[in-house]
Amino acid sequence: MTSRPALQVTVPFDTRRAESLRAGDAVLLSGTIYTARDAAHERLAGLITRRLPLPVDLRDQVVYYCGPTPPRPGRPIGSAGPTTASRMDAYTPLILDATGLRAMIGKGKRSAEVRAAMMRQRAVYFGAVEGTAALLGACVRDAAVVAFPDLGPEAIHRLVVERFPVVVVNDVHGGDVYEEGRARYRRAPA
């Protein structure tokens, strides 16, 4: 982890902003992000493969691996916790290469293929803390289903977030919080 204070990042953001982020940076995202889980990724990959238009322009956007729960009265969304990112790894390189997606949010490690695609496309992977779904849902100011409504909670939602807390897990330079943490642990005196 870096010792820099939490960075304020407005979404969408471009390659230059992605290149400024380093593994371990704490980030507070504000702006529009999109949710998409396994079923939505499969459909997006199918559309890309068939050279059909996507229902959402993902250039410079952030996709949150999340299936939000229904909202309580007076709230735009219910709980909004992260899904295990590796479940999307089969689709992610294709989506990154085809769309210009700038970042993803989830939990857990990414495959070597995904990390290579992130470096190639100048994209980052943010980790959201699992077990904080209610807190993360409270950062959502507006929510709407924008694609694949038949998928229920796995539909693509547009979320407007404010100060949504994440950590850069993988940066565009090859930095990896998990690998760096393991290395520090191995070097620590017994």
MDAnalysis code that builds the backbone (N, CA, C; Angstrom):
import MDAnalysis as mda
import numpy as np

u = mda.Universe.empty(570, n_residues=190, atom_resindex=np.repeat(np.arange(190), 3), trajectory=True)
u.add_TopologyAttr("name", ["N", "CA", "C"] * 190)
u.add_TopologyAttr("resid", np.arange(1, 191))
u.add_TopologyAttr("resname", ["MET", "THR", "SER", "ARG", "PRO", "ALA", "LEU", "GLN", "VAL", "THR", "VAL", "PRO", "PHE", "ASP", "THR", "ARG", "ARG", "ALA", "GLU", "SER", "LEU", "ARG", "ALA", "GLY", "ASP", "ALA", "VAL", "LEU", "LEU", "SER", "GLY", "THR", "ILE", "TYR", "THR", "ALA", "ARG", "ASP", "ALA", "ALA", "HIS", "GLU", "ARG", "LEU", "ALA", "GLY", "LEU", "ILE", "THR", "ARG", "ARG", "LEU", "PRO", "LEU", "PRO", "VAL", "ASP", "LEU", "ARG", "ASP", "GLN", "VAL", "VAL", "TYR", "TYR", "CYS", "GLY", "PRO", "THR", "PRO", "PRO", "ARG", "PRO", "GLY", "ARG", "PRO", "ILE", "GLY", "SER", "ALA", "GLY", "PRO", "THR", "THR", "ALA", "SER", "ARG", "MET", "ASP", "ALA", "TYR", "THR", "PRO", "LEU", "ILE", "LEU", "ASP", "ALA", "THR", "GLY", "LEU", "ARG", "ALA", "MET", "ILE", "GLY", "LYS", "GLY", "LYS", "ARG", "SER", "ALA", "GLU", "VAL", "ARG", "ALA", "ALA", "MET", "MET", "ARG", "GLN", "ARG", "ALA", "VAL", "TYR", "PHE", "GLY", "ALA", "VAL", "GLU", "GLY", "THR", "ALA", "ALA", "LEU", "LEU", "GLY", "ALA", "CYS", "VAL", "ARG", "ASP", "ALA", "ALA", "VAL", "VAL", "ALA", "PHE", "PRO", "ASP", "LEU", "GLY", "PRO", "GLU", "ALA", "ILE", "HIS", "ARG", "LEU", "VAL", "VAL", "GLU", "ARG", "PHE", "PRO", "VAL", "VAL", "VAL", "VAL", "ASN", "ASP", "VAL", "HIS", "GLY", "GLY", "ASP", "VAL", "TYR", "GLU", "GLU", "GLY", "ARG", "ALA", "ARG", "TYR", "ARG", "ARG", "ALA", "PRO", "ALA"])
u.atoms.positions = np.array([
    [0.843, -1.175, 0.000],
    [0.000, 0.000, 0.000],
    [0.892, 1.244, 0.000],
    [0.437, 2.250, -0.732],
    [1.181, 3.507, -0.730],
    [0.760, 4.336, 0.472],
    [1.553, 5.331, 0.798],
    [1.228, 6.195, 1.937],
    [0.496, 7.454, 1.482],
    [0.154, 7.549, 0.212],
    [-0.582, 8.711, -0.287],
    [-1.993, 8.710, 0.297],
    [-2.575, 9.919, 0.509],
    [-3.972, 9.969, 0.959],
    [-4.884, 9.447, -0.158],
    [-6.120, 9.122, 0.189],
    [-7.075, 8.628, -0.804],
    [-7.191, 9.620, -1.953],
    [-7.141, 9.094, -3.154],
    [-7.236, 9.911, -4.361],
    [-8.690, 10.051, -4.765],
    [-9.082, 11.232, -5.145],
    [-10.434, 11.479, -5.657],
    [-10.375, 11.264, -7.169],
    [-11.156, 10.315, -7.676],
    [-11.159, 10.021, -9.111],
    [-12.588, 10.135, -9.625],
    [-12.751, 10.942, -10.674],
    [-14.058, 11.098, -11.310],
    [-14.147, 10.148, -12.485],
    [-15.254, 9.440, -12.579],
    [-15.511, 8.473, -13.649],
    [-16.495, 9.114, -14.620],
    [-16.318, 8.965, -15.938],
    [-15.264, 8.180, -16.580],
    [-13.919, 8.901, -16.504],
    [-12.845, 8.108, -16.724],
    [-11.509, 8.698, -16.752],
    [-10.705, 8.087, -17.878],
    [-9.673, 8.809, -18.299],
    [-8.914, 8.419, -19.478],
    [-7.633, 7.666, -19.131],
    [-6.891, 7.332, -20.165],
    [-5.642, 6.586, -20.023],
    [-4.649, 7.318, -19.129],
    [-4.550, 8.623, -19.283],
    [-3.596, 9.393, -18.476],
    [-3.903, 9.217, -16.985],
    [-5.177, 9.291, -16.621],
    [-5.547, 9.117, -15.207],
    [-5.248, 7.691, -14.757],
    [-5.543, 6.707, -15.593],
    [-5.246, 5.316, -15.245],
    [-3.757, 5.131, -14.999],
    [-2.928, 5.764, -15.824],
    [-1.477, 5.634, -15.687],
    [-0.951, 6.289, -14.415],
    [-1.717, 7.209, -13.847],
    [-1.278, 7.884, -12.615],
    [-1.547, 7.051, -11.361],
    [-2.364, 6.028, -11.484],
    [-2.722, 5.196, -10.329],
    [-1.698, 4.086, -10.134],
    [-1.420, 3.768, -8.890],
    [-0.443, 2.729, -8.549],
    [-1.083, 1.689, -7.645],
    [-0.663, 0.448, -7.808],
    [-1.151, -0.629, -6.938],
    [-0.987, -0.199, -5.487],
    [-2.052, -0.345, -4.721],
    [-2.054, 0.040, -3.321],
    [-2.689, 1.383, -3.050],
    [-2.900, 2.204, -4.094],
    [-3.539, 3.500, -3.889],
    [-4.966, 3.311, -3.408],
    [-5.352, 4.060, -2.382],
    [-6.751, 4.154, -1.967],
    [-7.411, 5.203, -2.851],
    [-8.603, 4.882, -3.341],
    [-9.289, 5.755, -4.291],
    [-10.744, 5.910, -3.860],
    [-11.268, 7.102, -4.034],
    [-12.691, 7.373, -3.849],
    [-13.255, 7.754, -5.208],
    [-14.084, 6.868, -5.780],
    [-14.657, 7.087, -7.103],
    [-15.952, 7.881, -7.000],
    [-16.128, 8.829, -7.904],
    [-17.383, 9.566, -8.021],
    [-17.720, 9.676, -9.502],
    [-18.990, 9.506, -9.824],
    [-19.433, 9.564, -11.210],
    [-20.281, 8.360, -11.546],
    [-20.282, 8.000, -12.811],
    [-21.108, 6.897, -13.291],
    [-20.269, 5.647, -13.481],
    [-20.738, 4.529, -12.914],
    [-20.133, 3.218, -13.132],
    [-21.242, 2.270, -13.567],
    [-20.852, 1.118, -14.096],
    [-21.818, 0.126, -14.560],
    [-21.574, -1.194, -13.856],
    [-22.659, -1.884, -13.496],
    [-22.513, -3.216, -12.932],
    [-22.594, -4.240, -14.059],
    [-21.882, -5.337, -13.899],
    [-21.999, -6.471, -14.829],
    [-21.350, -7.674, -14.158],
    [-22.084, -8.771, -14.142],
    [-21.545, -10.015, -13.591],
    [-21.426, -11.047, -14.697],
    [-21.349, -12.307, -14.304],
    [-21.084, -13.413, -15.221],
    [-21.984, -13.421, -16.461],
    [-23.301, -13.423, -16.241],
    [-24.231, -13.546, -17.365],
    [-24.128, -12.356, -18.305],
    [-24.000, -11.154, -17.758],
    [-23.854, -9.965, -18.602],
    [-22.543, -10.013, -19.385],
    [-21.467, -10.474, -18.743],
    [-20.185, -10.597, -19.456],
    [-20.291, -11.588, -20.608],
    [-20.962, -12.690, -20.381],
    [-21.139, -13.671, -21.450],
    [-21.882, -13.052, -22.627],
    [-22.923, -12.292, -22.341],
    [-23.673, -11.639, -23.421],
    [-22.842, -10.578, -24.129],
    [-22.109, -9.763, -23.369],
    [-21.257, -8.747, -23.995],
    [-20.227, -9.409, -24.909],
    [-19.596, -10.477, -24.436],
    [-18.595, -11.181, -25.248],
    [-19.233, -11.749, -26.515],
    [-20.447, -12.273, -26.402],
    [-21.148, -12.792, -27.577],
    [-21.428, -11.701, -28.602],
    [-21.846, -10.537, -28.133],
    [-22.093, -9.415, -29.042],
    [-20.804, -8.968, -29.725],
    [-19.717, -8.892, -28.957],
    [-18.422, -8.500, -29.535],
    [-17.982, -9.509, -30.587],
    [-18.083, -10.787, -30.267],
    [-17.667, -11.849, -31.191],
    [-18.465, -11.792, -32.491],
    [-19.762, -11.475, -32.372],
    [-20.625, -11.404, -33.553],
    [-20.592, -10.022, -34.208],
    [-19.743, -9.129, -33.678],
    [-19.586, -7.764, -34.208],
    [-20.905, -6.990, -34.201],
    [-21.662, -7.166, -33.133],
    [-22.916, -6.449, -32.948],
    [-22.691, -5.311, -31.955],
    [-23.510, -4.268, -32.023],
    [-23.319, -3.141, -31.104],
    [-23.602, -3.541, -29.655],
    [-22.860, -2.921, -28.753],
    [-23.071, -3.167, -27.328],
    [-24.165, -2.230, -26.816],
    [-24.903, -2.631, -25.793],
    [-25.973, -1.780, -25.266],
    [-25.465, -0.587, -24.469],
    [-24.175, -0.592, -24.117],
    [-23.559, 0.473, -23.329],
    [-22.174, 0.755, -23.907],
    [-21.831, 2.023, -24.062],
    [-20.482, 2.398, -24.504],
    [-19.557, 2.315, -23.298],
    [-18.620, 1.385, -23.309],
    [-17.735, 1.146, -22.170],
    [-16.412, 1.906, -22.238],
    [-16.188, 2.686, -23.298],
    [-14.918, 3.420, -23.418],
    [-14.720, 4.339, -22.210],
    [-13.564, 4.162, -21.553],
    [-13.161, 4.958, -20.395],
    [-14.084, 4.800, -19.182],
    [-14.894, 3.760, -19.176],
    [-15.835, 3.527, -18.088],
    [-15.265, 2.532, -17.066],
    [-16.002, 2.376, -15.975],
    [-15.678, 1.425, -14.914],
    [-16.829, 0.429, -14.805],
    [-16.505, -0.862, -14.794],
    [-17.494, -1.911, -14.585],
    [-17.279, -2.504, -13.202],
    [-18.349, -2.559, -12.442],
    [-18.351, -3.101, -11.085],
    [-18.965, -4.486, -11.117],
    [-18.217, -5.477, -10.695],
    [-18.712, -6.844, -10.651],
    [-19.622, -6.970, -9.435],
    [-20.902, -6.737, -9.657],
    [-21.856, -6.639, -8.561],
    [-23.249, -6.993, -9.072],
    [-24.019, -7.659, -8.237],
    [-25.436, -7.889, -8.483],
    [-26.195, -7.256, -7.331],
    [-26.549, -5.980, -7.461],
    [-27.146, -5.270, -6.330],
    [-28.492, -5.855, -5.911],
    [-28.792, -5.674, -4.641],
    [-30.085, -6.117, -4.124],
    [-31.115, -5.012, -4.343],
    [-32.399, -5.375, -4.270],
    [-33.435, -4.343, -4.451],
    [-33.324, -3.252, -3.391],
    [-33.743, -2.048, -3.762],
    [-33.612, -0.924, -2.825],
    [-34.649, -0.962, -1.706],
    [-34.271, -0.410, -0.569],
    [-35.228, -0.137, 0.499],
    [-35.977, 1.133, 0.104],
    [-37.123, 1.372, 0.700],
    [-37.857, 2.608, 0.374],
    [-36.981, 3.848, 0.572],
    [-37.014, 4.732, -0.414],
    [-36.257, 5.968, -0.342],
    [-34.807, 5.857, -0.766],
    [-34.340, 4.677, -1.146],
    [-32.950, 4.468, -1.567],
    [-32.939, 4.043, -3.034],
    [-31.881, 4.397, -3.780],
    [-31.809, 3.995, -5.191],
    [-31.417, 2.530, -5.383],
    [-30.813, 1.930, -4.346],
    [-30.292, 0.565, -4.475],
    [-30.172, -0.038, -3.082],
    [-30.127, -1.348, -3.035],
    [-29.890, -2.021, -1.757],
    [-28.403, -2.227, -1.551],
    [-28.044, -3.373, -0.993],
    [-26.635, -3.695, -0.811],
    [-25.966, -3.872, -2.165],
    [-24.687, -3.540, -2.228],
    [-23.969, -3.579, -3.502],
    [-22.536, -4.048, -3.278],
    [-22.382, -5.305, -2.859],
    [-21.059, -5.848, -2.588],
    [-20.393, -6.415, -3.827],
    [-19.066, -6.529, -3.793],
    [-18.309, -7.019, -4.948],
    [-18.422, -8.533, -5.134],
    [-18.383, -8.949, -6.392],
    [-18.354, -10.357, -6.783],
    [-16.907, -10.745, -7.076],
    [-16.590, -12.014, -6.910],
    [-15.256, -12.530, -7.205],
    [-14.918, -12.283, -8.675],
    [-13.870, -11.511, -8.900],
    [-13.509, -11.060, -10.246],
    [-13.091, -12.192, -11.170],
    [-12.477, -13.231, -10.638],
    [-11.984, -14.311, -11.504],
    [-13.114, -14.969, -12.292],
    [-14.343, -14.821, -11.833],
    [-15.478, -15.382, -12.569],
    [-15.667, -14.704, -13.918],
    [-15.130, -13.491, -14.082],
    [-15.237, -12.757, -15.346],
    [-13.990, -12.904, -16.204],
    [-12.957, -13.567, -15.695],
    [-11.666, -13.606, -16.390],
    [-11.726, -14.204, -17.792],
    [-12.619, -15.146, -18.039],
    [-12.708, -15.746, -19.374],
    [-13.124, -14.716, -20.429],
    [-13.862, -13.696, -20.020],
    [-14.391, -12.698, -20.950],
    [-13.606, -11.387, -20.959],
    [-12.883, -11.117, -19.892],
    [-12.299, -9.788, -19.694],
    [-11.293, -9.372, -20.769],
    [-10.333, -10.208, -21.184],
    [-9.403, -9.739, -22.225],
    [-10.117, -9.302, -23.508],
    [-11.100, -10.079, -23.948],
    [-11.860, -9.719, -25.153],
    [-12.575, -8.385, -24.954],
    [-13.231, -8.209, -23.807],
    [-13.963, -6.973, -23.542],
    [-13.011, -5.786, -23.453],
    [-11.886, -5.955, -22.770],
    [-10.904, -4.866, -22.688],
    [-10.399, -4.480, -24.076],
    [-10.021, -5.474, -24.873],
    [-9.462, -5.195, -26.193],
    [-10.474, -4.547, -27.138],
    [-11.750, -4.888, -26.989],
    [-12.764, -4.407, -27.926],
    [-13.411, -3.087, -27.531],
    [-13.371, -2.719, -26.246],
    [-14.214, -1.609, -25.811],
    [-13.489, -0.372, -25.297],
    [-12.261, -0.494, -24.841],
    [-11.598, 0.647, -24.208],
    [-12.031, 0.828, -22.766],
    [-12.592, -0.226, -22.160],
    [-12.954, -0.190, -20.745],
    [-11.723, 0.226, -19.947],
    [-11.887, 1.151, -19.008],
    [-10.739, 1.691, -18.294],
    [-10.492, 1.023, -16.951],
    [-11.545, 0.486, -16.302],
    [-11.330, -0.113, -14.983],
    [-12.445, -1.086, -14.642],
    [-12.105, -1.969, -13.724],
    [-13.050, -2.934, -13.189],
    [-12.942, -2.913, -11.675],
    [-14.039, -3.257, -10.993],
    [-14.062, -3.356, -9.540],
    [-14.576, -4.735, -9.171],
    [-13.870, -5.413, -8.270],
    [-14.327, -6.717, -7.791],
    [-13.578, -7.088, -6.537],
    [-13.498, -8.378, -6.291],
    [-12.688, -8.871, -5.179],
    [-11.883, -10.058, -5.680],
    [-10.692, -10.229, -5.121],
    [-9.847, -11.355, -5.477],
    [-8.899, -11.068, -6.629],
    [-8.029, -12.069, -6.872],
    [-6.976, -11.952, -7.888],
    [-7.523, -12.091, -9.295],
    [-6.730, -11.587, -10.244],
    [-7.028, -11.723, -11.674],
    [-6.003, -12.653, -12.298],
    [-6.379, -13.262, -13.415],
    [-5.490, -14.179, -14.120],
    [-4.355, -13.422, -14.804],
    [-3.325, -14.155, -15.175],
    [-2.201, -13.556, -15.905],
    [-2.678, -12.952, -17.228],
    [-3.635, -13.607, -17.892],
    [-4.154, -13.101, -19.165],
    [-4.873, -11.766, -18.976],
    [-5.643, -11.658, -17.901],
    [-6.345, -10.404, -17.633],
    [-5.345, -9.304, -17.293],
    [-4.356, -9.621, -16.470],
    [-3.359, -8.607, -16.106],
    [-2.607, -8.127, -17.348],
    [-2.289, -9.038, -18.272],
    [-1.611, -8.643, -19.514],
    [-2.517, -7.742, -20.354],
    [-3.798, -8.069, -20.436],
    [-4.742, -7.248, -21.203],
    [-4.892, -5.867, -20.561],
    [-4.871, -5.796, -19.237],
    [-4.959, -4.499, -18.559],
    [-3.740, -3.636, -18.890],
    [-2.573, -4.230, -18.894],
    [-1.365, -3.472, -19.236],
    [-1.426, -3.015, -20.698],
    [-1.870, -3.901, -21.577],
    [-1.950, -3.598, -23.013],
    [-2.953, -2.462, -23.269],
    [-4.083, -2.496, -22.592],
    [-5.152, -1.532, -22.827],
    [-5.149, -0.360, -21.848],
    [-4.148, -0.329, -20.929],
    [-4.013, 0.762, -19.960],
    [-5.251, 0.860, -19.062],
    [-5.641, -0.284, -18.502],
    [-6.798, -0.370, -17.606],
    [-6.325, -0.795, -16.223],
    [-7.125, -0.515, -15.208],
    [-6.793, -0.880, -13.831],
    [-7.894, -1.746, -13.244],
    [-7.515, -2.463, -12.201],
    [-8.464, -3.276, -11.448],
    [-8.471, -2.779, -10.015],
    [-9.653, -2.386, -9.570],
    [-9.851, -1.928, -8.203],
    [-10.441, -3.056, -7.371],
    [-10.034, -3.134, -6.118],
    [-10.656, -4.044, -5.183],
    [-11.591, -3.280, -4.273],
    [-12.769, -3.844, -4.065],
    [-13.709, -3.306, -3.081],
    [-13.716, -4.292, -1.923],
    [-13.858, -3.788, -0.723],
    [-13.778, -4.646, 0.460],
    [-15.048, -5.468, 0.582],
    [-14.879, -6.792, 0.590],
    [-16.035, -7.658, 0.763],
    [-16.544, -7.535, 2.195],
    [-17.826, -7.781, 2.366],
    [-18.428, -7.657, 3.678],
    [-18.902, -6.249, 3.981],
    [-18.758, -5.337, 3.004],
    [-19.184, -3.949, 3.209],
    [-20.289, -3.563, 2.223],
    [-21.105, -4.525, 1.820],
    [-22.113, -4.287, 0.781],
    [-23.071, -3.161, 1.133],
    [-23.493, -3.077, 2.395],
    [-24.417, -2.008, 2.783],
    [-23.726, -0.651, 2.704],
    [-22.468, -0.573, 3.154],
    [-21.706, 0.677, 3.074],
    [-21.530, 1.093, 1.619],
    [-21.153, 0.152, 0.753],
    [-20.950, 0.481, -0.655],
    [-22.260, 0.910, -1.301],
    [-23.364, 0.244, -0.949],
    [-24.667, 0.636, -1.469],
    [-25.046, 2.054, -1.067],
    [-24.607, 2.483, 0.117],
    [-24.897, 3.840, 0.588],
    [-24.161, 4.907, -0.216],
    [-23.136, 4.524, -0.970],
    [-22.399, 5.468, -1.822],
    [-23.091, 5.689, -3.159],
    [-24.148, 4.922, -3.436],
    [-24.867, 5.013, -4.702],
    [-25.959, 6.069, -4.573],
    [-25.927, 7.072, -5.458],
    [-26.907, 8.159, -5.438],
    [-28.064, 7.933, -6.401],
    [-27.829, 7.133, -7.453],
    [-28.875, 6.854, -8.441],
    [-28.552, 5.516, -9.088],
    [-29.595, 4.786, -9.480],
    [-29.399, 3.479, -10.121],
    [-30.512, 3.232, -11.126],
    [-30.141, 2.626, -12.251],
    [-31.126, 2.268, -13.272],
    [-30.596, 1.094, -14.076],
    [-31.479, 0.177, -14.443],
    [-31.106, -0.923, -15.338],
    [-30.992, -0.340, -16.743],
    [-29.862, -0.614, -17.421],
    [-29.648, -0.061, -18.762],
    [-29.488, -1.133, -19.837],
    [-29.348, -2.408, -19.434],
    [-29.225, -3.482, -20.427],
    [-29.522, -4.831, -19.784],
    [-30.056, -5.728, -20.570],
    [-30.333, -7.112, -20.183],
    [-31.238, -7.214, -18.948],
    [-32.382, -6.547, -18.936],
    [-33.252, -6.576, -17.758],
    [-33.725, -7.979, -17.387],
    [-33.763, -8.880, -18.365],
    [-34.194, -10.248, -18.076],
    [-33.236, -10.982, -17.138],
    [-32.033, -10.437, -16.911],
    [-31.066, -11.079, -16.024],
    [-31.284, -10.726, -14.552],
    [-32.289, -9.920, -14.267],
    [-32.577, -9.563, -12.875],
    [-31.406, -8.828, -12.245],
    [-30.928, -9.304, -11.077],
    [-29.821, -8.593, -10.429],
    [-28.534, -8.604, -11.251],
    [-28.426, -9.521, -12.224],
    [-27.225, -9.564, -13.069],
    [-27.353, -8.693, -14.311],
    [-28.449, -7.950, -14.433],
    [-28.592, -6.986, -15.528],
    [-27.503, -5.929, -15.375],
    [-27.244, -5.209, -16.447],
    [-26.302, -4.096, -16.350],
    [-27.056, -2.894, -15.797],
    [-26.551, -2.403, -14.669],
    [-27.110, -1.219, -14.023],
    [-26.154, -0.052, -14.215],
    [-26.704, 1.141, -14.394],
    [-25.919, 2.363, -14.347],
    [-26.052, 2.895, -12.922],
    [-24.930, 3.084, -12.256],
    [-24.921, 3.612, -10.900],
    [-24.207, 4.954, -10.890],
    [-24.778, 5.911, -10.233],
    [-24.096, 7.172, -9.978],
    [-23.601, 7.076, -8.538],
    [-22.266, 7.127, -8.378],
    [-21.666, 6.936, -7.059],
    [-20.958, 8.203, -6.599],
    [-20.830, 8.291, -5.291],
    [-20.110, 9.416, -4.689],
    [-19.182, 8.872, -3.614],
    [-17.883, 9.133, -3.793],
    [-16.857, 8.714, -2.834],
    [-16.947, 7.201, -2.540],
    [-17.003, 6.432, -3.606],
    [-17.084, 4.968, -3.537],
    [-15.674, 4.444, -3.261],
    [-15.435, 3.818, -2.090],
    [-14.066, 3.463, -1.687],
    [-13.554, 2.159, -2.323],
    [-12.399, 2.266, -2.991],
    [-11.740, 1.113, -3.597],
    [-10.227, 1.249, -3.416],
    [-9.517, 0.179, -3.715],
    [-8.055, 0.169, -3.686],
    [-7.575, -0.346, -5.038],
    [-6.531, 0.263, -5.590],
    [-5.960, -0.232, -6.845],
    [-5.244, -1.544, -6.543],
    [-5.734, -2.641, -7.114],
    [-5.118, -3.956, -6.937],
    [-4.086, -4.191, -8.026],
    [-4.480, -3.931, -9.289],
    [-3.565, -4.075, -10.427],
    [-3.539, -2.765, -11.185],
    [-2.316, -2.250, -11.431],
    [-2.193, -1.002, -12.181],
    [-1.696, -1.277, -13.595],
    [-1.626, -0.231, -14.418],
    [-1.234, -0.380, -15.820],
    [0.249, -0.682, -15.988],
    [1.018, -0.564, -14.903],
    [2.460, -0.787, -14.954],
    [2.847, -2.197, -14.510],
    [1.857, -3.040, -14.220],
    [2.133, -4.398, -13.775],
    [2.129, -4.555, -12.263],
    [1.890, -3.475, -11.526],
    [1.823, -3.568, -10.066],
    [0.665, -4.444, -9.618],
    [0.878, -5.218, -8.578],
    [-0.123, -6.159, -8.071],
    [-0.046, -6.176, -6.548],
    [-1.079, -5.687, -5.896],
    [-1.106, -5.619, -4.435],
    [-0.905, -6.988, -3.801],
    [-1.508, -8.013, -4.380],
    [-1.378, -9.358, -3.805],
    [0.061, -9.857, -3.869],
    [0.699, -9.679, -5.019],
    [2.090, -10.113, -5.163],
    [3.015, -9.299, -4.268],
    [2.797, -7.996, -4.209],
    [3.637, -7.135, -3.369],
    [3.468, -7.483, -1.894],
    [2.249, -7.801, -1.479],
    [2.008, -8.198, -0.090],
    [2.707, -9.499, 0.261],
    [2.651, -10.465, -0.644],
    [3.355, -11.739, -0.419],
    [4.855, -11.528, -0.299],
    [5.394, -10.685, -1.170],
    [6.835, -10.425, -1.144],
    [7.246, -9.772, 0.175],
    [6.453, -8.801, 0.657],
    [6.761, -8.167, 1.948],
    [6.705, -9.181, 3.090],
    [5.725, -10.062, 3.047],
    [5.577, -11.082, 4.081],
    [6.809, -12.006, 4.103],
    [7.258, -12.397, 2.914],
    [8.413, -13.312, 2.822],
    [9.694, -12.650, 3.307],
    [9.794, -11.314, 3.150],
    [10.980, -10.589, 3.594],
    [10.943, -10.229, 5.082],
    [9.788, -10.315, 5.695],
    [9.655, -9.889, 7.103],
    [10.466, -10.806, 8.029],
    [11.132, -10.221, 9.009],
    [11.901, -11.055, 9.947],
    [10.956, -11.926, 10.776],
    [11.438, -13.112, 11.089],
    [10.613, -14.069, 11.847],
    [10.588, -13.751, 13.320],
])
